[in-house]
């Protein structure tokens, strides 16, 4: 039973990480479109997106709960 709970919790975490990545990408696109970003600002958004994607991939590899 413990494995089932663990897999359910990891899937919830996986969904949260997917949402976080999507939200980050959307905000970055909106910022770029509405006011433009400096090179430094764009680099920061790119870094944040890579970190969010890395967390999602790590969770998928650890728990194999990705779709």
N, C-alpha and C positions, 0 to 999 in steps of 0.2 A: 504494500500500500504506500510505503514511503516513496518509492520510485515514481509512482503515479503522481503524488503531490508535487514532487520535485519537478517532474516534467511539465505539469500544469503551471507551476510558478515560473519556470523558465520560459514557457510560451507566452505568458503574460508579460514578462520582461522583454521578450523578443518583440512583441507588439509595441511596447512602449518605446523601444529603441528604433523601430521602423517609423513610428510617428515622430519621434524626435528628429530623425534624419529628414523626413519629408517637410516638417515645419522649418527646419534650418534652411533647406534648399529654397523653400517658398519665400522666406524672409529675405534671403540673399538676392533672389531674383527681383523681389519688390524693391529692395534698396537700390539695386543697380538700375532698374527702370525709372524709379521716381527721382532719384537725386544723383545717381552716378556714384561710383566709388573710386577712391584713389587707388593707385597700385598697391599701397600698403593695406588699405581696407579690403581690397579684393583678395589679397594674399591671406589676410586673416580669415575671411569667410571660407576660402578654399581650405585652409588648415582646419577650421572647425568642421567642415563637411568631411574631410578625411578622417578626423578623429571619430565622428559619429558613425561613419561607415565602418571603420575599424572595430568599434564596439559591437556593431551589429554582426559583423562577420565572426568576431571572436565568440559571441554568444551562440551563433549558429554552429560553429565548430565544437564548442564545449558541450552543448546540450542537444544538438541535432534536431532542433525544433523548428527550423526555418521552413518556409514553404517552397 
